[in-house]
Amino acid sequence: MANNAKYITLTDANFDSEVLKSDLPVLVDFWATWCGPCRIIAPIIEELASELEGQAVIGKVDVDHNPQTAMNFGIRSIPTLLFFKNGVVVDQLVGSAPKRVLVAKLAALSALPV
């Protein structure tokens, strides 16, 4: 984790254990350092990670350093946000979005039946 952020830095090596096996809803931000919209949404992702600690897992995958995970999920544009419940992608968003949209999507995940 960077800068005391509470998000998880996801890699090709830890993605399965941190995301697919999580009991909590998971938001994964696929991003890259050169991506302008990724930098715009980054503070929102970090805020959510702090505010939802213990209620949801928030993680970031740098697509340049973890191409296998990006390829496995067919990531073609960034930022792409994938929402997981019980190891399954249940929603996605391509591009940046306001914080309230992300909060609403995570809240909906919590309400989904197991």
N, CA, C and O of each residue as an XYZ file, in Angstrom:
456
protein
N       0.837     -1.186      0.000
C       0.000      0.000      0.000
C       0.877      1.243      0.000
O       1.940      1.289      0.619
N       0.401      2.225     -0.702
C       1.205      3.440     -0.844
C       0.599      4.581     -0.043
O      -0.619      4.676      0.113
N       1.461      5.431      0.452
C       1.020      6.655      1.140
C      -0.018      6.405      2.233
O      -0.968      7.176      2.367
N       0.146      5.362      2.997
C      -0.774      5.010      4.076
C      -2.201      4.738      3.595
O      -3.134      4.738      4.399
N      -2.375      4.510      2.308
C      -3.701      4.187      1.778
C      -4.107      2.805      2.275
O      -3.259      1.961      2.564
N      -5.398      2.589      2.369
C      -5.875      1.313      2.866
C      -6.280      0.374      1.737
O      -6.808     -0.710      1.983
N      -6.031      0.796      0.489
C      -6.302     -0.107     -0.620
C      -5.185     -1.140     -0.702
O      -4.092     -0.934     -0.176
N      -5.472     -2.239     -1.362
C      -4.497     -3.306     -1.535
C      -3.867     -3.162     -2.913
O      -4.571     -2.987     -3.908
N      -2.554     -3.234     -2.971
C      -1.865     -3.259     -4.246
C      -1.943     -4.691     -4.756
O      -1.321     -5.599     -4.206
N      -2.712     -4.869     -5.807
C      -2.936     -6.206     -6.352
C      -1.938     -6.502     -7.460
O      -1.566     -5.624     -8.239
N      -1.514     -7.761     -7.512
C      -0.550     -8.205     -8.506
C      -1.041     -9.499     -9.139
O      -2.017    -10.099     -8.688
N      -0.347     -9.914    -10.190
C      -0.665    -11.205    -10.782
C      -0.544    -12.315     -9.729
O      -1.279    -13.302     -9.778
N       0.377    -12.150     -8.785
C       0.633    -13.186     -7.781
C      -0.413    -13.242     -6.673
O      -0.733    -14.330     -6.197
N      -0.959    -12.089     -6.244
C      -1.868    -12.110     -5.087
C      -3.339    -11.900     -5.445
O      -4.185    -11.889     -4.551
N      -3.665    -11.733     -6.727
C      -5.032    -11.397     -7.113
C      -6.041    -12.449     -6.644
O      -7.078    -12.102     -6.080
N      -5.746    -13.719     -6.872
C      -6.685    -14.781     -6.472
C      -6.965    -14.765     -4.975
O      -8.119    -14.828     -4.552
N      -5.907    -14.680     -4.179
C      -6.096    -14.752     -2.727
C      -6.771    -13.505     -2.173
O      -7.565    -13.606     -1.238
N      -6.478    -12.348     -2.719
C      -7.026    -11.093     -2.184
C      -8.412    -10.752     -2.735
O      -9.208    -10.118     -2.042
N      -8.709    -11.160     -3.960
C      -9.965    -10.770     -4.599
C     -10.920    -11.947     -4.730
O     -12.039    -11.904     -4.219
N     -10.483    -12.989     -5.408
C     -11.393    -14.089     -5.726
C     -11.812    -14.894     -4.506
O     -12.865    -15.531     -4.514
N     -10.996    -14.868     -3.458
C     -11.326    -15.622     -2.243
C     -11.828    -14.733     -1.111
O     -11.972    -15.196      0.020
N     -12.095    -13.470     -1.401
C     -12.549    -12.536     -0.370
C     -14.006    -12.795     -0.007
O     -14.839    -13.054     -0.875
N     -14.300    -12.720      1.293
C     -15.680    -12.832      1.770
C     -16.422    -11.508      1.656
O     -17.651    -11.473      1.729
N     -15.683    -10.423      1.477
C     -16.269     -9.087      1.374
C     -16.436     -8.707     -0.101
O     -15.761     -9.272     -0.962
N     -17.320     -7.763     -0.400
C     -17.371     -7.222     -1.758
C     -16.030     -6.577     -2.088
O     -15.355     -6.047     -1.206
N     -15.652     -6.626     -3.356
C     -14.348     -6.117     -3.767
C     -14.509     -5.167     -4.958
O     -15.226     -5.456     -5.915
N     -13.827     -4.038     -4.870
C     -13.712     -3.095     -5.982
C     -12.257     -3.116     -6.433
O     -11.352     -2.862     -5.638
N     -12.034     -3.418     -7.710
C     -10.681     -3.445     -8.261
C     -10.560     -2.369     -9.329
O     -11.339     -2.326    -10.281
N      -9.574     -1.505     -9.157
C      -9.273     -0.430    -10.088
C      -8.082     -0.863    -10.943
O      -6.968     -1.003    -10.438
N      -8.325     -1.078    -12.255
C      -7.250     -1.368    -13.197
C      -6.774     -0.030    -13.741
O      -7.566      0.721    -14.310
N      -5.486      0.280    -13.575
C      -4.958      1.606    -13.865
C      -3.517      1.520    -14.367
O      -2.924      0.442    -14.416
N      -2.965      2.684    -14.741
C      -1.543      2.807    -15.102
C      -1.090      4.219    -14.755
O      -1.897      5.148    -14.715
N       0.191      4.370    -14.508
C       0.723      5.668    -14.086
C       0.578      6.741    -15.160
O       0.457      7.920    -14.826
N       0.587      6.375    -16.418
C       0.511      7.332    -17.519
C      -0.922      7.741    -17.870
O      -1.125      8.584    -18.743
N      -1.903      7.159    -17.206
C      -3.320      7.361    -17.540
C      -3.897      8.553    -16.772
O      -4.017      8.507    -15.548
N      -4.253      9.619    -17.496
C      -4.812     10.817    -16.869
C      -6.091     10.555    -16.085
O      -6.168     10.939    -14.918
N      -7.111      9.910    -16.684
C      -8.340      9.622    -15.931
C      -8.087      8.730    -14.704
O      -8.811      8.814    -13.712
N      -7.066      7.886    -14.779
C      -6.718      7.042    -13.624
C      -6.249      7.908    -12.452
O      -6.588      7.650    -11.297
N      -5.473      8.927    -12.769
C      -4.992      9.831    -11.714
C      -6.145     10.649    -11.129
O      -6.128     10.996     -9.948
N      -7.136     10.953    -11.953
C      -8.291     11.712    -11.474
C      -9.109     10.890    -10.475
O      -9.569     11.420     -9.464
N      -9.286      9.615    -10.754
C     -10.126      8.776     -9.896
C      -9.358      8.231     -8.682
O      -9.976      7.774     -7.721
N      -8.034      8.274     -8.716
C      -7.214      7.699     -7.632
C      -7.586      8.216     -6.240
O      -7.713      7.403     -5.324
N      -7.769      9.529     -6.032
C      -8.132      9.989     -4.680
C      -9.483      9.434     -4.202
O      -9.676      9.196     -3.010
N     -10.399      9.235     -5.128
C     -11.710      8.669     -4.761
C     -11.533      7.228     -4.301
O     -12.132      6.810     -3.310
N     -10.712      6.471     -5.019
C     -10.443      5.075     -4.654
C      -9.805      5.025     -3.265
O     -10.165      4.183     -2.443
N      -8.858      5.928     -3.008
C      -8.191      5.949     -1.707
C      -9.162      6.324     -0.586
O      -9.104      5.744      0.498
N     -10.049      7.282     -0.835
C     -11.071      7.652      0.163
C     -11.977      6.470      0.474
O     -12.258      6.186      1.638
N     -12.432      5.782     -0.566
C     -13.305      4.618     -0.358
C     -12.595      3.541      0.455
O     -13.194      2.920      1.333
N     -11.322      3.324      0.161
C     -10.559      2.307      0.891
C     -10.530      2.630      2.381
O     -10.673      1.734      3.212
N     -10.349      3.897      2.723
C     -10.324      4.293      4.132
C     -11.707      4.216      4.763
O     -11.868      3.695      5.866
N     -12.696      4.734      4.061
C     -14.047      4.809      4.617
C     -14.728      3.443      4.734
O     -15.564      3.242      5.615
N     -14.376      2.514      3.858
C     -15.060      1.218      3.837
C     -14.207      0.082      4.386
O     -14.512     -1.091      4.171
N     -13.140      0.433      5.092
C     -12.269     -0.594      5.656
C     -13.087     -1.540      6.529
O     -13.825     -1.101      7.411
N     -12.950     -2.838      6.277
C     -13.692     -3.842      7.026
C     -15.056     -4.159      6.434
O     -15.672     -5.158      6.805
N     -15.537     -3.325      5.519
C     -16.828     -3.555      4.871
C     -16.670     -4.002      3.422
O     -17.521     -4.711      2.886
N     -15.580     -3.585      2.796
C     -15.283     -3.937      1.408
C     -13.774     -3.927      1.227
O     -13.050     -3.274      1.978
N     -13.314     -4.653      0.229
C     -11.900     -4.659     -0.136
C     -11.755     -3.758     -1.352
O     -12.487     -3.902     -2.332
N     -10.816     -2.837     -1.286
C     -10.538     -1.944     -2.405
C      -9.104     -2.221     -2.841
O      -8.175     -2.143     -2.037
N      -8.932     -2.544     -4.121
C      -7.604     -2.860     -4.620
C      -7.323     -2.192     -5.948
O      -8.234     -1.798     -6.676
N      -6.030     -2.072     -6.247
C      -5.593     -1.449     -7.491
C      -4.611     -2.376     -8.197
O      -3.709     -2.934     -7.572
N      -4.798     -2.534     -9.514
C      -3.906     -3.341    -10.339
C      -3.250     -2.420    -11.371
O      -3.939     -1.837    -12.208
N      -1.946     -2.291    -11.313
C      -1.204     -1.545    -12.328
C      -1.078     -2.472    -13.540
O      -0.351     -3.465    -13.495
N      -1.789     -2.142    -14.621
C      -1.842     -3.036    -15.782
C      -0.488     -3.200    -16.475
O      -0.240     -4.225    -17.110
N       0.377     -2.214    -16.361
C       1.701     -2.327    -16.976
C       2.578     -3.349    -16.265
O       3.408     -4.004    -16.897
N       2.399     -3.488    -14.960
C       3.211     -4.419    -14.177
C       2.533     -5.760    -13.940
O       3.174     -6.700    -13.471
N       1.244     -5.861    -14.257
C       0.483     -7.093    -14.019
C      -0.386     -7.413    -15.235
O      -1.613     -7.437    -15.144
N       0.268     -7.659    -16.376
C      -0.489     -7.857    -17.615
C      -1.355     -9.115    -17.618
O      -2.390     -9.151    -18.284
N      -0.947    -10.131    -16.890
C      -1.716    -11.379    -16.901
C      -3.107    -11.172    -16.301
O      -4.099    -11.637    -16.863
N      -3.183    -10.484    -15.179
C      -4.483    -10.231    -14.551
C      -5.349     -9.362    -15.446
O      -6.540     -9.630    -15.606
N      -4.767     -8.328    -16.028
C      -5.521     -7.465    -16.937
C      -6.038     -8.272    -18.125
O      -7.183     -8.093    -18.541
N      -5.223     -9.140    -18.662
C      -5.634     -9.967    -19.793
C      -6.736    -10.956    -19.392
O      -7.684    -11.180    -20.145
N      -6.600    -11.540    -18.204
C      -7.594    -12.511    -17.729
C      -8.994    -11.916    -17.661
O      -9.983    -12.626    -17.846
N      -9.079    -10.613    -17.395
C     -10.382     -9.964    -17.263
C     -10.735     -9.100    -18.479
O     -11.696     -8.331    -18.443
N      -9.958     -9.233    -19.544
C     -10.273     -8.543    -20.785
C     -10.233     -7.027    -20.682
O     -11.027     -6.338    -21.324
N      -9.322     -6.508    -19.885
C      -9.223     -5.064    -19.707
C      -8.630     -4.451    -20.976
O      -7.497     -4.751    -21.351
N      -9.409     -3.588    -21.630
C      -8.974     -2.950    -22.866
C      -8.850     -1.439    -22.713
O      -8.135     -0.797    -23.484
N      -9.527     -0.871    -21.741
C      -9.483      0.570    -21.476
C      -9.267      0.765    -19.984
O      -9.727     -0.032    -19.166
N      -8.562      1.834    -19.645
C      -8.387      2.151    -18.229
C      -8.735      3.606    -17.999
O      -8.575      4.427    -18.903
N      -9.206      3.943    -16.813
C      -9.468      3.017    -15.721
C     -10.692      2.142    -15.994
O     -11.695      2.602    -16.540
N     -10.584      0.883    -15.605
C     -11.723     -0.021    -15.561
C     -11.864     -0.461    -14.121
O     -10.899     -0.908    -13.500
N     -13.067     -0.335    -13.594
C     -13.359     -0.761    -12.231
C     -14.233     -2.008    -12.308
O     -15.300     -1.994    -12.921
N     -13.772     -3.076    -11.685
C     -14.552     -4.309    -11.609
C     -15.024     -4.496    -10.180
O     -14.274     -4.267     -9.231
N     -16.266     -4.911    -10.037
C     -16.879     -5.154     -8.736
C     -17.103     -6.655     -8.605
O     -17.756     -7.267     -9.450
N     -16.558     -7.247     -7.542
C     -16.629     -8.686     -7.321
C     -17.487     -9.002     -6.103
O     -17.487     -8.261     -5.120
N     -18.207    -10.095     -6.180
C     -18.928    -10.654     -5.030
C     -18.708    -12.153     -5.090
O     -19.021    -12.788     -6.098
N     -18.179    -12.720     -4.031
C     -17.889    -14.155     -3.963
C     -17.023    -14.626     -5.129
O     -17.242    -15.708     -5.675
N     -16.036    -13.809     -5.509
C     -15.085    -14.193     -6.539
C     -15.579    -14.041     -7.967
O     -14.897    -14.455     -8.904
N     -16.757    -13.453     -8.145
C     -17.345    -13.315     -9.473
C     -17.532    -11.831     -9.799
O     -17.966    -11.055     -8.947
N     -17.206    -11.443    -11.025
C     -17.446    -10.067    -11.458
C     -18.958     -9.887    -11.608
O     -19.603    -10.596    -12.380
N     -19.514     -8.927    -10.859
C     -20.959     -8.691    -10.908
C     -21.302     -7.316    -11.474
O     -22.470     -7.034    -11.744
N     -20.306     -6.465    -11.656
C     -20.546     -5.150    -12.224
C     -19.212     -4.594    -12.692
O     -18.151     -5.033    -12.246
N     -19.276     -3.619    -13.602
C     -18.048     -2.956    -14.042
C     -18.364     -1.546    -14.484
O     -19.501     -1.208    -14.813
N     -17.329     -0.741    -14.479
C     -17.435      0.644    -14.903
C     -16.139      0.990    -15.624
O     -15.050      0.752    -15.103
N     -16.260      1.550    -16.822
C     -15.082      1.957    -17.575
C     -15.030      3.479    -17.566
O     -16.014      4.142    -17.894
N     -13.879      4.029    -17.192
C     -13.729      5.472    -17.086
C     -13.900      5.925    -15.651
O     -14.133      5.116    -14.753
N     -13.783      7.223    -15.447
C     -13.927      7.737    -14.088
C     -15.405      7.967    -13.782
O     -16.232      8.090    -14.685
N     -15.709      8.022    -12.507
C     -17.086      8.214    -12.054
C     -17.053      8.944    -10.722
O     -16.055      8.886    -10.002
N     -18.148      9.636    -10.389
C     -18.201     10.292     -9.082
C     -18.224      9.260     -7.952
O     -18.654      8.120     -8.127
N     -17.756      9.694     -6.813
C     -17.691      8.827     -5.638
C     -19.046      8.210     -5.309
O     -19.119      7.030     -4.966
N     -20.120      8.993     -5.410
C     -21.450      8.483     -5.053
C     -21.847      7.279     -5.909
O     -22.536      6.381     -5.425
N     -21.419      7.252     -7.178
C     -21.725      6.122     -8.055
C     -21.016      4.859     -7.553
O     -21.610      3.782     -7.512
N     -19.756      5.003     -7.177
C     -18.989      3.854     -6.683
C     -19.553      3.355     -5.361
O     -19.653      2.148     -5.141
N     -19.921      4.281     -4.482
C     -20.513      3.904     -3.195
C     -21.815      3.143     -3.429
O     -22.065      2.135     -2.769
N     -22.643      3.611     -4.355
C     -23.919      2.957     -4.646
C     -23.700      1.549     -5.191
O     -24.426      0.623     -4.828
N     -22.717      1.385     -6.050
C     -22.428      0.060     -6.609
C     -21.933     -0.900     -5.511
O     -22.328     -2.065     -5.482
N     -21.084     -0.414     -4.627
C     -20.608     -1.259     -3.517
C     -21.740     -1.591     -2.554
O     -21.821     -2.715     -2.060
N     -22.609     -0.633     -2.284
C     -23.757     -0.886     -1.409
C     -24.665     -1.947     -2.015
O     -25.180     -2.809     -1.304
N     -24.859     -1.884     -3.316
C     -25.683     -2.895     -3.994
C     -25.062     -4.272     -3.865
O     -25.777     -5.264     -3.723
N     -23.730     -4.345     -3.912
C     -23.061     -5.639     -3.754
C     -23.323     -6.224     -2.381
O     -23.549     -7.427     -2.247
N     -23.296     -5.390     -1.374
C     -23.529     -5.870     -0.013
C     -24.931     -6.421      0.141
O     -25.175     -7.306      0.960
N     -25.860     -5.887     -0.658
C     -27.255     -6.314     -0.565
C     -27.534     -7.561     -1.408
O     -28.581     -8.188     -1.246
N     -26.608     -7.934     -2.310
C     -26.824     -9.115     -3.142
C     -26.833    -10.379     -2.295
O     -26.076    -10.488     -1.330
N     -27.687    -11.333     -2.650
C     -27.672    -12.597     -1.906
C     -26.364    -13.350     -2.140
O     -25.734    -13.231     -3.191
N     -25.981    -14.116     -1.144
C     -24.732    -14.887     -1.234
C     -24.941    -16.104     -2.090
O     -24.011    -16.885     -2.291
